[in-house]
Amino acid sequence: MKKKSRDVQTISVYLGASPGKNPLYAEKVKELGCWIGKNGFDLVYGGSKIGLMGMLAESALEAGAYVTGVEPQFFIDSVLQLDKLDELIVTKTMAERKAKIIELADIFIAFPGGTGTLEEISEIMSAISLKLIDGVCIVYNLNGYYDHLEALLDHMTEEGLVLPENRNKIHFCRTLPEIASVIESGT
């Protein structure tokens, strides 16, 4: 088993426990997981073995990343956790799961997912704008998946309900090289 390094940045990825309909999701989530491992980052995610979550973790592990899963007990009871994780943290509730992931991560990425993904990245957006956490917030707008969310945030900014400096902390990236560039810049 690998040991977690305290000097390594940890990336949290929020994404679906379903594979989705578009085969591009599987291809790109594996590419992201591989990139995380090959570039010396650790990964923290929801801990599941199914769907895009499982694909991400498997590819990150194969590429050498230290992977931590955070899974509520009721998912463990349903045997949804990935067994070969470097570390599995079991929580009582979804709220505890979200808090633990936020505590462990430095960089937050939303990959295409469902309402849970939207809820999680929205919490990150709010926490960063309120300066409750200091992290990088990236929305992986793969194939235009999050175009409407980006337009909504721009509309909120135009209407004066989101400050421009807070809107600028939410990065919408269409490609992995764009994600890498945002992470390198540390903004």
C-alpha positions in Angstrom: 0.0 0.0 0.0 1.2 3.5 -0.9 1.7 6.1 1.8 0.0 9.5 1.6 2.4 12.4 1.2 1.7 15.5 3.2 3.5 17.6 0.5 1.2 16.5 -2.4 -1.9 18.4 -3.4 -5.2 16.5 -3.2 -7.8 16.8 -5.9 -11.4 16.1 -5.2 -13.5 15.1 -8.2 -17.3 15.2 -7.9 -19.0 13.1 -10.6 -21.7 10.5 -11.3 -22.0 7.0 -9.9 -23.6 6.2 -13.2 -21.6 5.8 -16.4 -24.0 8.2 -18.3 -25.1 7.6 -21.9 -22.1 9.3 -23.8 -19.1 7.0 -24.1 -16.9 10.2 -24.1 -17.5 10.4 -20.3 -15.8 7.1 -19.6 -12.9 7.9 -21.9 -12.4 11.4 -20.4 -12.8 10.3 -16.7 -10.2 7.6 -17.2 -7.9 10.2 -18.8 -8.5 12.6 -15.8 -7.7 9.8 -13.3 -4.6 8.9 -15.2 -3.5 12.5 -15.3 -4.0 12.9 -11.6 -1.8 10.0 -10.8 0.9 10.7 -13.4 1.2 14.3 -12.3 1.8 13.4 -8.6 -1.6 14.5 -7.2 -3.6 12.5 -4.6 -7.3 11.9 -5.2 -10.2 12.1 -2.8 -13.7 11.2 -4.0 -16.9 9.6 -2.9 -15.5 6.1 -2.7 -17.8 4.2 -5.0 -16.8 1.4 -7.4 -19.6 2.0 -9.8 -20.1 4.3 -12.8 -17.8 7.2 -13.5 -16.7 7.3 -9.9 -15.2 3.8 -10.1 -13.6 4.5 -13.5 -11.9 7.6 -12.1 -10.5 5.8 -9.0 -9.3 2.8 -10.9 -7.4 4.9 -13.4 -5.9 7.1 -10.8 -4.8 4.1 -8.7 -3.2 2.5 -11.8 -1.3 5.7 -12.5 0.1 5.8 -9.0 -2.2 8.3 -7.2 -2.9 7.8 -3.5 -6.7 7.5 -3.6 -9.0 8.1 -0.6 -12.6 7.2 -0.7 -15.1 8.8 1.6 -18.3 6.7 1.8 -21.3 6.9 4.2 -22.1 3.7 6.1 -25.3 3.1 4.1 -23.3 2.8 0.9 -20.9 0.5 2.6 -23.9 -1.6 3.7 -24.9 -1.8 0.0 -21.3 -2.8 -0.9 -20.7 0.1 -3.2 -17.2 1.0 -2.1 -14.1 0.3 -4.1 -12.1 -2.3 -2.2 -8.6 -1.5 -3.4 -8.5 2.1 -2.3 -5.5 3.3 -0.4 -7.8 4.6 2.3 -11.5 4.4 3.0 -13.1 6.8 5.4 -16.6 5.8 6.5 -19.0 8.5 7.6 -22.5 8.4 9.1 -24.1 10.8 6.7 -23.8 12.5 3.3 -23.2 15.8 5.1 -20.2 14.3 7.0 -19.0 12.8 3.7 -19.0 16.2 2.0 -17.3 17.9 4.9 -14.5 15.3 5.0 -13.9 15.6 1.3 -13.7 19.4 1.6 -11.3 19.0 4.6 -9.0 16.8 2.6 -8.9 18.5 -0.8 -7.0 21.5 -2.2 -8.5 21.5 -5.7 -12.1 20.8 -6.5 -13.3 19.5 -9.9 -16.9 18.9 -11.1 -16.9 16.3 -13.8 -20.3 15.6 -15.5 -22.7 14.2 -13.0 -26.2 14.5 -11.6 -27.9 16.5 -8.9 -25.4 15.3 -6.2 -22.5 16.6 -8.2 -24.3 19.9 -8.7 -25.0 20.1 -5.0 -21.4 19.4 -4.1 -19.8 21.8 -6.5 -22.3 24.5 -5.6 -21.2 24.2 -2.0 -17.6 24.6 -3.0 -18.5 27.7 -5.1 -20.2 29.3 -2.1 -17.5 28.3 0.4 -14.7 29.8 -1.9 -16.6 33.0 -2.4 -17.2 33.3 1.3 -13.5 32.6 1.9 -14.4 29.6 4.1 -12.0 27.5 2.1 -9.0 28.4 0.0 -9.1 26.1 -3.0 -9.3 26.0 -6.8 -12.8 25.4 -8.2 -13.0 23.9 -11.7 -16.0 22.8 -13.6 -15.0 20.3 -16.3 -17.4 21.5 -19.1 -16.8 18.5 -21.2 -18.6 18.6 -24.5 -20.6 21.6 -23.2 -22.1 19.6 -20.4 -22.1 22.6 -18.0 -22.9 25.4 -20.6 -26.2 26.2 -18.9 -24.6 26.4 -15.5 -21.9 28.7 -16.8 -24.5 30.9 -18.5 -26.5 31.0 -15.2 -23.5 32.1 -13.2 -22.7 34.8 -15.8 -26.4 35.9 -15.6 -26.2 36.1 -11.8 -23.1 38.2 -12.1 -24.7 40.5 -14.7 -27.7 40.9 -12.3 -25.3 41.9 -9.5 -26.1 38.9 -7.3 -22.7 37.3 -7.7 -19.6 39.5 -7.3 -17.3 39.5 -10.4 -14.3 38.6 -8.3 -16.2 35.6 -6.9 -17.4 34.5 -10.4 -13.8 34.7 -11.6 -12.9 32.0 -9.0 -15.0 29.5 -10.7 -13.2 28.1 -13.8 -15.0 26.4 -16.6 -12.6 24.2 -18.6 -13.4 22.2 -21.7 -10.2 20.2 -21.8 -7.7 18.5 -19.5 -4.9 20.9 -20.7 -7.1 23.8 -19.6 -7.6 22.2 -16.2 -3.9 21.7 -15.9 -3.3 25.3 -16.7 -5.7 26.5 -14.1 -4.2 24.2 -11.5 -0.6 25.4 -12.4 -1.7 29.0 -12.0 -3.2 28.2 -8.6 -6.1 30.7 -9.0 
